[in-house]
Every structure is written in C-alpha cells, then in structure tokens.
C-alpha cells in the first residue's frame, strides 16, 4: 500500500494542528509555521549554491532547528500531547559564535548596505527578509498563545546570521558591498 500525499481534509480551507484542532488555513499559527517552512526552503537554495562544506553543514543544522520551530508552532497548545523536539540556548549560542567568527574578518560596517553583491549574497538577503517576516508573525502569535521565547530569539539571531553571511560571501568573493547613499 502506498502513502497518498493528499488527504482531501483541507479542501474546505481548514487544516489540523498537532493535537487535532482544526483551524482556517489563514490562521496566524499556520502563517507562522508556513513562513518558517518558506525560510527553510530558501535555505535549501543557499545550501545548493556554491558554499563551503562547513557552512553547508551549518545550514543543514539550521534547517533542522527550523523543523523544530515548525513542530512547536504546529502544535495546538491546548490539546497537543505529542512530544515535539526542543530548541536550546546552545542553538542560539552557535549562531552567535558563527556571527562573531565572520565579523572578526569583515570590515566594520559604517553605513547601510544595499542587498546584493553576488547571487549567493542576494539569496542570503532574501532569506533574511523571510526570517524577519517569520519572526514578526511569531511575535504576533505570542501575544495570543504560548510560544517558547527561545523560538523568537532564535529567529532574531538567525536573521542576524543571514545578514552577516551575506556580507561574508561578498567579502570572500572579493566583491564590493554597495553602500546606501540616501538622497538628501
């Protein structure tokens, strides 16, 4: 017997949370974990572009943590009895260590830069924007429902990491960051 990907249970615009509650597909919880899933998919693009093996390994780890976050967000906090993976402070510290390591070699940032520099950096910037949107949605969801604070902190730090990674890949390719020069 083969597994069918379609269940037809969402054909009327509702979906199930872990725990069984049915909610509309536009529900803030669905928007939150859907945006985390979008981010995870975009990290797959970055990982598949030319990036070194250490960073590729780190991106796999980050994708795993985003699945952890997605699992947390997909749970009905009132009814879910299923154990979901946890996020740890060490996960955030890992991102901070990577940010610090890249910042040690990057030139000091003295002004805003425009997204771009090369195709890899541009994709890092798009992922950063998706991450910020996910963070905003989760912060909003946290006003209505119990969300572990580490989820919000991780998303915040991940967007910082993606920004610094975008700078790093431009630097390593000997490209130039384009400084924003506002018209005054």
N, C-alpha and C positions, 0 to 999 in steps of 0.2 A: 504494500500500500504506500502510495506516495503522499507527501505532505503538500497540501494546497496552500499557496500563499494568500489566496483570497478567502475571506470568511463571509462576506456579504453583510456582516453585522454593522458596518459603518456606512451603509448605503443611504441612510436617512440623516447623515450629518452628525452622528454621535460616535464616540469611541469609549473604550473601557480603560480605566486606570488599574494599576496593580491593586488588587483588593476588590475589584468588581464594580465599583461605582461607574455609572455611565455619565458622560459629560459631553456637551457640544464640542465639536472639533475646533471651534474658535475660542474655547476656554483658555484663560490665561495660563493655566498649568500646561496645556497642550502647546500653546505658543512658546512657552519657556523651554520645554524639552525638545520641541521641534527646532528651535533656533540653536540649541546646543548640538543637535544632530546635524544641522546645516554646517555649523562650525567644524564639527568632527569630519564631515565630508570634505570641507575645504582644506583641512589639514592633510587629508589624503592627497590632494593635488600638490600641496607644498612638498610633501614627503616624496612624491613621484617625480618632482623636478630635480634637477641636479643639486643635490645637497649631500654633505659628507655623511659617512656611516654613523658617527657618533650622534649627530643631530637627528638622523633618521630614526635611530633607536630611541632618542628622547621624544620625538614626535609620536612614535608608537606608544610610549608610556603616557604621554598626554592624551592621546586618543582613548586609551584605556580609562584614564581618570574621567574623561568626558562621558564615557559609557556609565561610569559610576554615578556621576552627577545626573545623567539622564534617568537612571534607575530610581534615584532618590526623588526626582521631580515627577516621575510617572506614578508614584505611589499615592493612593488615597490615604492621607494622614489619619483619617478616622477609622478606616476599615482594614488596611493592609496588615497582614500578619506575616507576610513573606519577608525573609531576611534579605536585605539588599547590601551590596558592597559599601564599605565606608571610605570616606576621604579622611586623610590625616594631615596634621600640621606639617609633617615631613614632606608631603607633596607640594605644599606651598613653599617651603624652605628650598626644595630642589629647584623650583623656578627662580627663586631669588638668587641662588648660587649661580645659576646659568646666566642670569641678567648681569650680576656683578662680574663674572668672568669675561663676558663680552665687553662690558663697559670699561674694563681695565685697558683694553687696546683701542677702543673707539675714541675719536676726537671728541672733546667736550661739546655738548650741544648748547649753542648760544642763541638759537632762534628756532622758530618753527620750520619744519621742512615739508616740502610737498611730497605726497606719496609717489613712489616710482623709483627709478634708478636702474632697474632691470626687471625682467619678468618674474623672477623669484621674489624680489623685494616687493613688487606690486601685489603679488598674491599674498604675501605676509600682511600687507596693509589691508587688503580686503578681509582676510581672516580676523585681523584686529578689530575692524569695524563690526563684523558679525559677532565677535566676542563681546564687544561693548553693548550691542543690542541684547544679547543673551543676558548679560549682567543687569541691564535696565529692567528687562522683563522679570527676572528672578527677584530683584529688589522689590518690584511692584507686587509680585506674588507673595513675598514675605510679609507684606502688610495685611494679607488676607489669610495666610496659612503658615504653619510652622515649617520653616526651611532652615536647615543647619547653616550657621553663619560661615562655616568653612567653605560652603558652596559659593557664596558671594565673594569671599576673599580669594578663592582660587580663580574664579573668572576674572576678577580685577587684576590679579597678578599675571594671569595668562595674557591678558591684553597688553600689559607692560612688556612681557617677554616677547610677544609678537612684534611690537614696535622696535625693540632693541634688535631682534633678529633681522628685521627688515634693514636696519642700519648696518648690521654686521655683514650681510651678504653683499650690500653695495660696497662696503669698505674692502671686503676680501676680493671682489672683482675689480678693484681699483677704479671703481666708478665714482661719480660725484653726486653728493646729495644736493638737491635743488632747494635753496633757502627761499622761504616765502618772503617776498618783499611787498608789503601792503602799499597800495596807492593811498597817499595822504594828501 
